[in-house]
């Protein structure tokens, strides 16, 4: 059997090439023991010198040569110092060569009695294979004894280093199982054994190919087994102790809640606080309610626009109640694998029942509580299994005593009706945008720790921020503080708050924007037209500020202060909507009056969109058209993913559509005519306001109203 070897080291010591190839992957000592190699090579050189026996017929010259060789060999051996002969203690040194002196017959040409040949030879070789082990499999101890006796010529290690095949000096071959011996390579090298490593047997290629094919399937089977263990399948009970806790709830638990928030830190939501305080009081004083036969609500759903403080209220409930509190997001229930969400819901409620009475807060519950599909457009089996499990845990066959569920969402319209029924969510607490008084309280809360100037009036700020939520007001005060720090001020004044408000509404100022004088004049007349029509329209919002400084995508802005009562009620009269369309068209009308119809720009594109939308809603939805009457047409279609019907065609004829279009056009033309009448009648005020804007770039409401007082103008009457 041919031997295949990889030469890993090839060095030339004294003209002899040493081949060394360590087995892999074992950790071995380096065979480069230079003192040993020096001694070994010197011994071989000496032996090669002494082994040269002279012939009996050699001349005296040959005798002299032999004598000199013997003397050189003796001198060479004597030059080996103990340091040069030192080798590893773990390996016994080689036995020194036996030196014999044999007299020879004197040469006929040299009759001197002192002339003789001294021959230094090694001992006579004995039987080379008399003490070698029998068989083709040697024990490791037998192999080491044979190596130390010099009866092993070469070895070839297997690719993994766990076995070797040896070749003895008599040609015999045997196999040896190799333990983890780090001194083996040193022993082989010191005894002159040729070392090689096999590249691998070609017979294993089929098994390697089969192993490569089976590995992905085995890996997938292992992952599936682990997943089944975590889900309580055959691999393990309930997934407890499993390496992958897919089915375990990720909710955060607090035995003694320390949120740092109480009801005193929540402002602007008095009605919501009142309803939640009853839940807290029920947990603290249950006898007060049970004596009257009252039962604690099983669930409270907090509903309101984003940023109104729903999560803040839940934290306040946690801080006030003093009972164990679980908090999580609904998105934590949904995973890639089907059934994980339902398992996590079960695990959450099992933990909650063990700590009852307690509170469970689920934020953004619409992530899993959406209305279940009607079969159109596919479905989400994982989400529907999760909501089914949630419905069962909140009010199922076994009941759920002592666990109060708080949930928050800003999309109550998409929630499943089974989730909203009494017995699951008994109360729906509306957390709406705060009114003026609520905004004042919120501003006071978010002004704690801020250095405010004496000119800051929370009442005025609250009236300038209609529709702002608690998060908006917090952002407003933070932006004002940042502006004050940027301007190297020690206090926050009303100017910083005003600039921060405009930044939030319209975007940051473009201070480095290059604006020509012609464009600046055009923008000034455009914004002056909006302000003039808005100021002279009856029952319309007063003008708060006019600016021609570019912000965001707008070249200029006109700020109106809307009525608080109108915003809260959401009721808009027909006259107000007609005035709103006229104000929106005031900018285009001013451009036409001052610059001519040929030089108008695209700056009124957003105004046209607003006018068209308001006019169409007046006709189709609000019943403000005599020809259409008090009917609503063209309503939006339902969402098929929410189980609603999808509108496939319009619910009115083409003739009705023509009437709608004509009514919309009539409303827009009427608004345009009213705006143009105001503009031509009070064109002198338009010029004064535009010139003031060109000079100052910003005009506030009080300065703007002074122009009307001087001009003695009156409101427009159609």
C-alpha positions as CSV (number, residue, x, y, z in Angstrom):
1,X,0.0,0.0,0.0
2,X,1.6,3.2,-1.1
3,X,2.2,5.9,1.5
4,X,0.9,9.4,0.8
5,X,2.6,12.2,2.8
6,X,2.5,15.9,3.1
7,X,5.8,17.5,3.8
8,X,5.3,20.2,6.4
9,X,8.9,20.9,7.2
10,X,12.1,20.4,5.1
11,X,15.3,21.5,6.7
12,X,18.9,20.6,5.8
13,X,21.2,19.8,8.8
14,X,24.7,19.0,7.8
15,X,23.8,18.0,4.3
16,X,21.0,15.6,5.4
17,X,17.3,16.3,4.6
18,X,14.9,15.8,7.5
19,X,11.3,15.3,6.6
20,X,8.8,16.2,9.4
21,X,5.0,16.2,9.2
22,X,3.1,16.5,12.5
23,X,-0.3,14.8,12.9
24,X,-3.3,17.1,13.0
25,X,-5.3,18.2,14.9
26,X,-3.2,17.0,18.0
27,X,-1.2,19.5,20.0
28,X,2.4,18.4,19.9
29,X,5.8,19.7,20.9
30,X,8.1,21.2,18.3
31,X,10.6,18.6,17.1
32,X,13.2,21.2,16.4
33,X,15.5,20.4,19.4
34,X,18.7,21.7,18.0
35,X,21.0,20.2,20.6
36,X,19.6,16.8,19.8
37,X,19.9,17.2,16.1
38,X,23.5,18.3,16.5
39,X,24.4,15.3,18.7
40,X,22.5,12.9,16.5
41,X,24.2,14.0,13.3
42,X,27.6,14.0,14.9
43,X,27.1,10.5,16.0
44,X,26.0,9.4,12.5
45,X,29.1,11.1,11.0
46,X,31.4,9.4,13.5
47,X,29.8,6.0,12.8
48,X,30.1,6.5,9.1
49,X,33.8,7.3,9.5
50,X,34.4,4.3,11.8
51,X,32.4,1.9,9.7
52,X,34.9,2.2,6.8
53,X,37.0,-1.0,7.2
54,X,40.3,-1.2,5.3
55,X,41.2,-4.0,3.1
56,X,43.9,-6.5,4.1
57,X,45.9,-5.6,1.0
58,X,45.8,-1.8,1.6
59,X,49.1,0.1,1.7
60,X,50.7,2.0,4.5
61,X,49.0,5.0,3.3
62,X,45.6,3.4,3.9
63,X,46.8,2.4,7.4
64,X,47.7,6.0,8.1
65,X,44.4,7.2,6.8
66,X,42.5,4.7,9.0
67,X,44.5,5.8,12.0
68,X,43.8,9.5,11.3
69,X,40.1,8.7,10.9
70,X,40.1,6.9,14.2
71,X,41.8,9.8,15.9
72,X,39.4,12.3,14.3
73,X,36.4,10.2,15.4
74,X,37.6,10.1,19.0
75,X,38.3,13.8,19.0
76,X,34.8,14.5,17.4
77,X,33.0,12.4,20.1
78,X,35.0,14.0,22.9
79,X,33.9,17.5,21.6
80,X,30.3,16.8,22.5
81,X,29.6,18.9,25.7
82,X,26.9,17.9,28.2
83,X,24.9,20.9,27.1
84,X,25.0,19.7,23.5
85,X,24.0,16.2,24.5
86,X,21.0,17.5,26.6
87,X,17.6,16.3,25.4
88,X,14.1,16.3,26.8
89,X,13.9,14.5,30.2
90,X,10.8,12.8,29.0
91,X,12.9,10.9,26.3
92,X,15.8,8.6,27.3
93,X,19.0,9.4,25.4
94,X,20.3,7.1,22.8
95,X,22.9,4.5,23.9
96,X,26.4,5.6,23.0
97,X,28.0,3.7,20.2
98,X,30.3,0.8,21.2
99,X,33.9,1.4,20.2
100,X,36.0,-1.6,19.6
101,X,39.7,-1.6,18.8
102,X,40.8,-4.6,16.7
103,X,44.4,-5.1,15.8
104,X,45.1,-6.0,12.2
105,X,48.0,-7.8,10.6
106,X,50.9,-5.5,9.8
107,X,51.2,-4.5,6.2
108,X,54.1,-6.0,4.3
109,X,55.2,-2.5,3.4
110,X,55.3,-1.4,7.0
111,X,57.2,-3.7,9.4
112,X,57.1,-1.4,12.3
113,X,55.7,-3.2,15.4
114,X,53.8,-0.1,16.4
115,X,52.1,0.3,13.0
116,X,48.6,-1.0,13.4
117,X,45.1,-0.2,12.2
118,X,42.5,0.7,14.9
119,X,39.0,0.0,13.7
120,X,36.1,1.6,15.7
121,X,32.8,-0.1,14.8
122,X,29.3,-0.5,16.2
123,X,28.2,-3.7,17.7
124,X,27.5,-6.5,15.4
125,X,23.8,-6.5,14.3
126,X,21.7,-9.1,15.9
127,X,18.4,-10.4,14.7
128,X,16.4,-7.4,13.6
129,X,12.9,-8.9,14.1
130,X,13.4,-11.3,16.9
131,X,11.7,-9.1,19.5
132,X,9.1,-7.2,17.4
133,X,5.4,-7.8,18.3
134,X,3.4,-10.2,16.3
135,X,0.2,-9.2,14.4
136,X,-0.9,-6.2,12.4
137,X,-2.2,-4.3,15.5
138,X,0.4,-3.2,18.1
139,X,-0.2,-1.8,21.5
140,X,1.0,1.7,22.1
141,X,3.6,0.6,24.7
142,X,5.0,-2.0,22.2
143,X,5.2,0.6,19.6
144,X,7.2,3.0,21.8
145,X,9.7,0.2,22.8
146,X,10.2,-0.6,19.2
147,X,10.8,3.0,18.3
148,X,13.4,3.5,21.1
149,X,15.2,0.3,20.0
150,X,15.5,1.8,16.5
151,X,13.3,-0.9,14.9
152,X,10.7,1.4,13.3
153,X,11.7,3.0,10.0
154,X,8.7,5.2,9.2
155,X,5.2,6.1,10.5
156,X,2.2,7.6,8.7
157,X,-0.5,9.3,10.9
158,X,-4.1,9.3,10.0
159,X,-5.7,12.6,9.0
160,X,-7.3,13.1,12.4
161,X,-4.2,11.9,14.3
162,X,-6.0,9.2,16.2
163,X,-4.1,6.3,14.6
164,X,-0.9,5.6,12.7
165,X,0.6,2.9,10.4
166,X,4.2,1.9,10.9
167,X,6.8,0.2,8.8
168,X,9.4,-1.7,10.7
169,X,13.0,-2.1,9.6
170,X,12.3,-5.6,8.3
171,X,9.4,-4.4,6.1
172,X,6.6,-5.4,8.4
173,X,3.6,-3.1,8.7
174,X,1.2,-2.6,11.6
175,X,-1.4,-0.2,13.0
176,X,-1.4,1.6,16.3
177,X,-4.1,3.5,18.1
178,X,-2.5,6.8,19.3
179,X,-3.5,8.4,22.6
180,X,-3.1,12.1,23.3
181,X,0.7,12.0,23.9
182,X,2.4,15.4,23.2
183,X,5.9,13.8,23.5
184,X,5.3,11.3,20.7
185,X,6.7,13.4,17.9
186,X,9.8,14.2,19.9
187,X,10.4,10.6,20.5
188,X,10.0,9.7,16.8
189,X,12.2,12.5,15.7
190,X,15.0,11.6,18.1
191,X,15.0,8.0,17.0
192,X,15.2,8.9,13.3
193,X,11.8,7.8,12.3
194,X,10.4,9.2,9.1
195,X,7.0,11.0,9.8
196,X,4.2,11.6,7.4
197,X,0.5,12.4,7.5
198,X,-2.2,10.8,5.3
199,X,-4.4,13.1,3.3
200,X,-7.5,11.0,3.9
201,X,-8.9,7.8,2.5
202,X,-10.9,8.1,-0.6
203,X,-13.2,5.4,0.7
204,X,-14.8,7.9,3.1
205,X,-16.0,10.2,0.3
206,X,-19.4,8.5,-0.1
207,X,-20.0,8.7,3.7
208,X,-18.9,12.4,3.7
209,X,-21.3,13.1,0.8
210,X,-24.2,11.4,2.6
211,X,-23.4,13.3,5.8
212,X,-23.5,16.6,3.9
213,X,-26.9,15.8,2.5
214,X,-28.3,14.7,5.9
215,X,-27.0,17.6,7.9
216,X,-29.6,20.2,6.9
217,X,-32.4,17.7,7.6
218,X,-31.0,16.8,11.0
219,X,-30.5,20.4,11.9
220,X,-34.1,21.3,11.0
221,X,-35.3,18.3,13.0
222,X,-33.3,19.5,16.0
223,X,-34.8,23.0,15.8
224,X,-38.3,21.5,15.5
225,X,-37.7,19.3,18.5
226,X,-36.6,22.3,20.5
227,X,-39.6,24.4,19.4
228,X,-41.9,21.5,20.4
229,X,-40.3,21.4,23.8
230,X,-40.9,25.2,24.3
231,X,-44.5,24.8,23.2
232,X,-45.3,22.0,25.6
233,X,-45.2,19.3,22.9
234,X,-43.8,15.8,23.3
235,X,-40.4,17.1,24.0
236,X,-41.2,18.7,27.4
237,X,-44.0,19.8,29.7
238,X,-45.3,23.2,28.8
239,X,-41.9,24.3,27.6
240,X,-40.6,24.8,31.1
241,X,-36.9,24.5,31.1
242,X,-36.7,24.4,27.4
243,X,-33.8,26.1,25.7
244,X,-36.1,28.3,23.5
245,X,-38.9,30.0,25.4
246,X,-41.0,30.9,22.4
247,X,-44.3,30.5,24.3
248,X,-43.3,32.4,27.4
249,X,-44.7,35.9,28.0
250,X,-42.3,38.8,27.7
251,X,-44.4,41.1,30.0
252,X,-42.6,43.2,32.6
253,X,-43.7,42.4,36.1
254,X,-43.6,44.7,39.2
255,X,-44.6,43.2,42.6
256,X,-44.6,46.7,44.1
257,X,-45.0,49.2,41.2
258,X,-42.6,52.1,41.2
259,X,-43.4,54.0,38.1
260,X,-42.8,57.4,39.7
261,X,-46.1,58.7,38.3
262,X,-49.3,59.4,40.2
263,X,-52.6,61.0,39.3
264,X,-51.2,64.4,40.4
265,X,-48.7,64.2,37.5
266,X,-51.5,63.7,34.9
267,X,-53.2,67.0,33.8
268,X,-55.8,67.8,31.3
269,X,-57.7,64.5,31.5
270,X,-59.9,64.9,34.5
271,X,-62.8,62.7,33.4
272,X,-60.5,59.9,32.5
273,X,-58.7,60.2,35.8
274,X,-62.1,60.0,37.6
275,X,-63.1,56.7,36.0
276,X,-59.7,55.2,36.6
277,X,-59.6,56.4,40.2
278,X,-62.7,54.3,40.9
279,X,-60.8,51.2,39.7
280,X,-57.9,52.0,42.0
281,X,-60.3,52.7,44.9
282,X,-62.0,49.3,44.2
283,X,-58.7,47.6,44.6
284,X,-57.9,49.4,47.8
285,X,-61.4,49.3,49.4
286,X,-63.3,46.4,47.9
287,X,-65.8,46.1,50.8
288,X,-67.2,49.5,50.0
289,X,-68.4,48.3,46.6
290,X,-69.1,44.6,47.3
291,X,-71.5,45.6,50.1
292,X,-73.7,47.2,47.4
293,X,-73.3,44.2,45.1
294,X,-71.0,46.0,42.7
295,X,-68.3,44.0,40.9
296,X,-65.0,45.3,39.8
297,X,-64.7,46.0,36.1
298,X,-62.7,43.3,34.3
299,X,-61.3,45.6,31.7
300,X,-60.9,49.3,30.9
301,X,-60.1,50.4,27.4
302,X,-58.3,53.8,27.1
303,X,-59.2,55.4,23.7
304,X,-57.9,58.6,22.3
305,X,-55.6,60.3,19.7
306,X,-51.9,59.7,19.9
307,X,-50.1,61.7,22.6
308,X,-53.1,62.4,24.8
309,X,-51.6,60.4,27.8
310,X,-53.1,57.0,27.7
311,X,-49.9,55.2,28.7
312,X,-49.2,57.9,31.3
313,X,-52.6,57.2,32.8
314,X,-51.8,53.5,33.0
315,X,-48.5,54.3,34.8
316,X,-50.4,56.5,37.2
317,X,-52.9,53.7,37.9
318,X,-49.9,51.4,38.6
319,X,-48.4,53.9,40.9
320,X,-51.6,54.6,42.8
321,X,-53.1,51.0,43.1
322,X,-50.1,49.4,44.9
323,X,-51.0,45.9,43.5
324,X,-48.8,43.7,41.3
325,X,-48.6,45.2,37.8
326,X,-47.9,43.5,34.5
327,X,-47.2,45.6,31.4
328,X,-46.6,44.6,27.8
329,X,-47.2,45.6,24.2
330,X,-49.6,43.7,22.1
331,X,-47.0,43.3,19.4
332,X,-45.0,41.0,21.7
333,X,-47.7,38.4,21.2
334,X,-47.2,38.1,17.5
335,X,-44.4,36.0,16.2
336,X,-43.4,34.1,13.0
337,X,-44.6,30.7,14.3
338,X,-48.3,30.0,14.5
339,X,-49.5,29.4,18.1
340,X,-46.8,31.4,19.8
341,X,-49.1,34.4,20.5
342,X,-51.8,32.3,22.0
343,X,-49.2,30.5,24.2
344,X,-47.9,33.8,25.4
345,X,-51.4,35.1,26.3
346,X,-52.0,31.9,28.3
347,X,-48.7,32.3,30.1
348,X,-49.4,36.0,30.9
349,X,-52.8,35.3,32.5
350,X,-51.4,32.3,34.4
351,X,-48.8,34.5,36.0
352,X,-51.5,37.2,36.6
353,X,-53.9,34.8,38.3
354,X,-51.2,33.6,40.6
355,X,-50.7,37.3,41.7
356,X,-54.4,38.3,41.9
357,X,-55.6,40.9,42.5
358,X,-53.4,42.5,40.0
359,X,-53.5,44.8,36.9
360,X,-52.4,43.8,33.3
361,X,-51.7,46.6,30.9
362,X,-51.6,45.9,27.2
363,X,-50.5,48.8,25.1
364,X,-51.5,49.3,21.5
365,X,-54.0,46.4,21.7
366,X,-55.1,47.0,18.1
367,X,-51.9,45.0,17.0
368,X,-53.7,41.8,18.0
369,X,-57.3,42.9,18.6
370,X,-58.2,43.9,15.1
371,X,-61.5,42.7,13.7
372,X,-61.2,39.1,12.4
373,X,-61.3,38.8,8.7
374,X,-64.3,37.8,6.6
375,X,-62.3,35.6,4.2
376,X,-61.5,38.3,1.6
377,X,-57.9,39.2,1.0
378,X,-56.6,36.3,3.1
379,X,-56.1,36.4,6.8
380,X,-53.6,36.1,9.6
381,X,-54.1,32.9,11.5
382,X,-51.5,33.7,14.1
383,X,-53.2,37.0,15.0
384,X,-56.7,35.5,15.0
385,X,-55.5,32.6,17.3
386,X,-54.0,35.2,19.6
387,X,-57.2,37.3,19.9
388,X,-59.3,34.1,20.4
389,X,-57.1,33.2,23.3
390,X,-57.3,36.7,24.7
391,X,-61.1,36.6,24.5
392,X,-61.1,33.3,26.3
393,X,-58.8,34.5,29.1
394,X,-60.6,37.7,29.7
395,X,-64.1,36.2,29.9
396,X,-64.3,32.6,29.0
397,X,-65.7,29.4,30.4
398,X,-63.4,29.3,33.5
399,X,-63.8,33.0,34.2
400,X,-61.0,35.4,35.3
401,X,-61.4,36.7,38.8
402,X,-59.1,39.3,40.3
403,X,-57.3,40.3,37.1
404,X,-58.1,43.8,35.7
405,X,-57.0,44.4,32.1
406,X,-56.1,47.9,31.1
407,X,-55.6,48.4,27.3
408,X,-54.8,51.5,25.2
409,X,-55.4,52.2,21.5
410,X,-55.9,55.1,19.1
411,X,-57.8,52.9,16.6
412,X,-61.0,51.8,18.4
413,X,-62.7,51.5,15.0
414,X,-60.7,48.5,14.0
415,X,-61.1,46.5,17.2
416,X,-63.2,43.3,17.1
417,X,-66.7,43.6,18.5
418,X,-66.3,40.6,20.7
419,X,-63.4,42.3,22.5
420,X,-65.4,45.5,23.2
421,X,-68.4,43.9,24.7
422,X,-69.2,44.2,28.5
423,X,-67.6,41.4,30.5
424,X,-64.3,41.9,28.7
425,X,-63.9,45.7,28.5
426,X,-66.6,47.0,30.7
427,X,-65.5,50.6,30.3
428,X,-64.2,52.6,27.5
429,X,-62.4,55.7,28.8
430,X,-62.0,58.4,26.3
431,X,-58.8,60.4,26.6
432,X,-59.4,63.3,24.3
433,X,-57.3,66.4,23.4
434,X,-57.3,68.9,26.4
435,X,-59.2,72.1,26.4
436,X,-57.8,75.5,27.3
437,X,-57.8,74.9,31.0
438,X,-56.3,71.5,30.5
439,X,-53.5,72.9,28.3
440,X,-52.7,75.4,31.0
441,X,-52.2,72.7,33.5
442,X,-50.2,70.6,31.1
443,X,-47.9,73.5,30.4
444,X,-47.4,74.0,34.1
445,X,-46.5,70.3,34.5
446,X,-44.0,70.4,31.7
447,X,-42.5,73.7,32.8
448,X,-41.2,72.2,36.0
449,X,-37.4,72.5,36.2
450,X,-37.3,75.1,33.4
451,X,-36.1,78.7,33.9
452,X,-39.0,80.8,32.6
453,X,-39.0,84.6,32.1
454,X,-41.7,86.8,33.7
455,X,-43.3,87.6,30.4
456,X,-44.4,83.9,29.8
457,X,-48.2,83.7,30.0
458,X,-49.5,80.1,30.0
459,X,-53.0,81.3,29.2
460,X,-51.9,83.0,26.0
461,X,-49.8,80.0,25.0
462,X,-52.7,77.7,25.6
463,X,-55.0,79.8,23.4
464,X,-52.5,79.7,20.6
465,X,-52.3,76.0,20.7
466,X,-55.8,74.6,20.0
467,X,-55.8,70.9,19.3
468,X,-52.4,70.3,20.9
469,X,-52.1,67.1,22.9
470,X,-50.0,66.6,26.0
471,X,-47.1,65.3,24.0
472,X,-47.3,68.3,21.6
473,X,-47.1,70.7,24.6
474,X,-44.2,68.8,26.1
475,X,-42.4,69.1,22.8
476,X,-43.2,72.8,22.6
477,X,-41.6,73.6,25.9
478,X,-38.6,71.4,25.1
479,X,-38.0,73.1,21.7
480,X,-38.3,76.5,23.5
481,X,-35.6,75.5,26.0
482,X,-33.4,74.4,23.1
483,X,-33.8,77.7,21.3
484,X,-33.0,79.6,24.5
485,X,-29.8,77.6,25.0
486,X,-28.9,78.1,21.3
487,X,-29.2,81.9,21.8
488,X,-27.1,81.8,25.0
489,X,-30.0,83.0,27.2
490,X,-30.5,82.3,30.9
491,X,-34.3,82.1,30.7
492,X,-37.0,81.0,28.3
493,X,-39.0,84.0,27.1
494,X,-42.3,84.2,25.2
495,X,-40.3,84.9,22.0
496,X,-38.6,81.5,22.2
497,X,-42.0,79.8,22.9
498,X,-43.5,81.6,19.9
499,X,-40.6,80.6,17.6
500,X,-40.8,77.1,18.8
501,X,-44.6,77.0,18.1
502,X,-44.1,78.2,14.5
503,X,-41.3,75.7,14.1
504,X,-43.6,72.8,15.2
505,X,-46.5,74.0,13.0
506,X,-44.8,75.0,9.8
507,X,-41.2,73.8,10.1
508,X,-37.9,75.6,10.7
509,X,-37.0,78.9,9.2
510,X,-34.9,79.0,6.0
511,X,-32.7,81.9,7.1
512,X,-30.1,81.4,4.3
513,X,-32.7,81.1,1.5
514,X,-32.0,83.4,-1.4
515,X,-35.2,85.4,-2.1
516,X,-35.3,88.1,-4.8
517,X,-37.2,91.3,-4.3
518,X,-39.8,90.4,-6.9
519,X,-40.5,87.1,-5.2
520,X,-40.6,88.7,-1.8
521,X,-43.1,91.3,-3.0
522,X,-45.3,88.5,-4.6
523,X,-45.3,86.5,-1.3
524,X,-46.1,89.6,0.7
525,X,-49.2,90.5,-1.4
526,X,-50.3,86.8,-1.4
527,X,-50.2,86.5,2.4
528,X,-51.7,90.0,2.8
529,X,-54.7,88.9,0.6
530,X,-55.4,85.9,2.9
531,X,-55.2,88.1,6.0
532,X,-57.3,90.9,4.6
533,X,-60.2,88.6,3.5
534,X,-60.0,86.7,6.8
535,X,-60.2,89.9,8.9
536,X,-63.2,91.3,7.0
537,X,-65.3,88.1,6.8
538,X,-67.9,87.9,9.5
539,X,-67.8,85.2,12.2
540,X,-64.3,84.0,11.1
541,X,-61.2,83.4,13.1
542,X,-59.0,86.4,14.0
543,X,-55.6,86.8,12.4
544,X,-52.8,86.0,14.9
545,X,-49.6,86.5,12.8
546,X,-48.5,87.1,9.2
547,X,-45.0,86.1,8.0
548,X,-43.2,85.9,4.7
549,X,-40.2,84.1,6.1
550,X,-39.9,80.7,4.2
551,X,-40.6,77.7,6.4
552,X,-40.6,74.2,5.2
553,X,-42.3,74.0,1.9
554,X,-44.2,77.3,2.4
555,X,-42.9,80.7,1.2
556,X,-45.1,82.5,3.7
557,X,-47.8,81.8,6.3
558,X,-50.8,83.5,7.8
559,X,-51.8,82.2,11.3
560,X,-55.4,82.3,12.4
561,X,-56.6,81.7,16.0
562,X,-59.5,79.3,15.7
563,X,-62.4,79.4,18.1
564,X,-62.0,77.0,21.0
565,X,-65.7,76.3,21.2
566,X,-65.8,75.5,17.5
567,X,-62.9,73.1,17.8
568,X,-64.3,71.2,20.8
569,X,-67.8,70.9,19.4
570,X,-66.7,70.1,15.9
571,X,-69.8,72.0,14.6
572,X,-69.2,74.3,11.6
573,X,-71.9,76.5,10.1
574,X,-72.5,76.9,6.4
575,X,-71.4,80.6,6.6
576,X,-68.1,79.7,8.2
577,X,-67.3,77.1,5.5
578,X,-68.1,79.7,2.8
579,X,-65.9,82.2,4.5
580,X,-63.2,79.7,4.8
581,X,-63.2,79.1,1.0
582,X,-63.1,82.9,0.4
583,X,-60.1,83.3,2.7
584,X,-58.3,80.4,0.9
585,X,-58.8,82.1,-2.4
586,X,-57.7,85.6,-1.1
587,X,-54.0,84.9,-2.0
588,X,-54.7,84.1,-5.7
589,X,-57.1,87.1,-6.0
590,X,-54.5,89.4,-4.6
591,X,-52.0,88.2,-7.2
592,X,-54.4,88.8,-10.0
593,X,-55.4,92.3,-8.8
594,X,-51.8,93.5,-8.3
595,X,-49.8,91.6,-10.9
596,X,-52.4,90.7,-13.5
597,X,-53.9,87.4,-14.5
598,X,-50.9,86.7,-16.8
599,X,-48.4,86.8,-13.9
600,X,-50.1,84.6,-11.3
601,X,-48.0,81.7,-9.9
602,X,-48.5,78.2,-8.6
603,X,-48.3,79.4,-5.0
604,X,-52.1,78.9,-4.6
605,X,-52.1,75.2,-5.5
606,X,-52.7,74.0,-1.8
607,X,-55.4,76.7,-1.5
608,X,-57.3,75.3,-4.4
609,X,-57.1,71.7,-3.0
610,X,-58.6,73.0,0.3
611,X,-61.4,74.9,-1.4
612,X,-62.3,71.9,-3.6
613,X,-62.4,69.5,-0.7
614,X,-64.6,71.8,1.4
615,X,-67.0,72.5,-1.4
616,X,-67.5,68.8,-2.3
617,X,-68.1,67.9,1.4
618,X,-70.7,70.6,1.6
619,X,-72.6,69.1,-1.3
620,X,-72.1,65.4,-0.8
621,X,-72.0,65.0,3.0
622,X,-73.3,68.1,4.8
623,X,-76.5,68.7,2.8
624,X,-75.7,72.3,2.0
625,X,-76.9,72.1,-1.6
626,X,-80.6,72.8,-2.5
627,X,-80.4,70.7,-5.6
628,X,-79.0,67.6,-4.0
629,X,-81.0,68.0,-0.8
630,X,-80.4,66.4,2.6
631,X,-78.9,63.2,1.4
632,X,-75.3,61.9,1.6
633,X,-73.8,60.5,-1.5
634,X,-70.4,59.1,-2.5
635,X,-69.5,57.7,1.0
636,X,-66.2,55.9,1.4
637,X,-66.3,52.1,0.9
638,X,-65.6,49.7,3.7
639,X,-62.3,47.9,4.4
640,X,-62.5,44.3,3.2
641,X,-59.7,43.3,5.6
642,X,-61.9,44.4,8.6
643,X,-64.9,42.3,7.5
644,X,-66.7,45.2,5.9
645,X,-68.3,45.4,2.5
646,X,-66.3,47.0,-0.2
647,X,-68.0,49.6,-2.4
648,X,-67.7,48.4,-5.9
649,X,-69.7,51.1,-7.6
650,X,-71.1,54.6,-6.9
651,X,-74.4,54.8,-5.3
652,X,-75.7,57.7,-7.5
653,X,-76.3,58.1,-11.3
654,X,-74.3,60.1,-13.8
655,X,-77.0,62.8,-13.8
656,X,-76.6,63.2,-10.0
657,X,-72.8,63.4,-10.5
658,X,-73.3,66.3,-13.0
659,X,-75.5,68.1,-10.5
660,X,-72.8,67.6,-7.8
661,X,-70.1,69.0,-10.1
662,X,-72.2,72.1,-10.9
663,X,-73.0,72.8,-7.3
664,X,-69.3,72.5,-6.3
665,X,-68.4,74.9,-9.1
666,X,-71.1,77.4,-8.0
667,X,-69.8,77.4,-4.4
668,X,-66.2,78.0,-5.5
669,X,-67.2,80.8,-7.9
670,X,-69.2,82.5,-5.1
671,X,-66.2,82.4,-2.8
672,X,-64.0,83.8,-5.5
673,X,-66.4,86.7,-6.2
674,X,-66.6,87.6,-2.5
675,X,-62.8,87.6,-2.1
676,X,-62.4,89.8,-5.1
677,X,-65.0,92.4,-3.9
678,X,-63.1,92.7,-0.6
679,X,-59.8,93.1,-2.3
680,X,-60.9,95.8,-4.7
681,X,-62.8,97.7,-2.0
682,X,-59.9,97.8,0.5
683,X,-56.9,97.8,-1.8
684,X,-55.2,100.6,0.1
685,X,-55.1,98.4,3.2
686,X,-53.7,95.6,1.0
687,X,-50.8,97.9,-0.1
688,X,-50.1,99.1,3.4
689,X,-50.0,95.5,4.8
690,X,-47.8,94.2,1.9
691,X,-45.3,97.1,2.4
692,X,-45.2,96.4,6.1
693,X,-44.4,92.8,5.5
694,X,-41.7,93.6,3.0
695,X,-40.0,95.8,5.6
696,X,-40.5,93.7,8.7
697,X,-41.1,90.2,7.3
698,X,-43.4,89.4,10.3
699,X,-46.5,91.3,11.5
700,X,-48.4,90.2,14.6
701,X,-52.2,90.3,15.0
702,X,-52.3,93.6,17.1
703,X,-50.2,95.5,14.6
704,X,-52.3,94.2,11.7
705,X,-55.6,95.2,13.3
706,X,-54.3,98.8,13.8
707,X,-54.4,99.2,10.0
708,X,-58.2,98.6,10.1
709,X,-58.7,101.0,12.9
710,X,-57.0,103.8,11.0
711,X,-58.9,103.0,7.8
712,X,-62.3,102.8,9.6
713,X,-63.2,99.6,7.7
714,X,-66.3,97.5,8.2
715,X,-67.0,93.8,7.9
716,X,-68.1,92.4,4.5
717,X,-71.8,91.9,3.9
718,X,-72.8,89.8,0.9
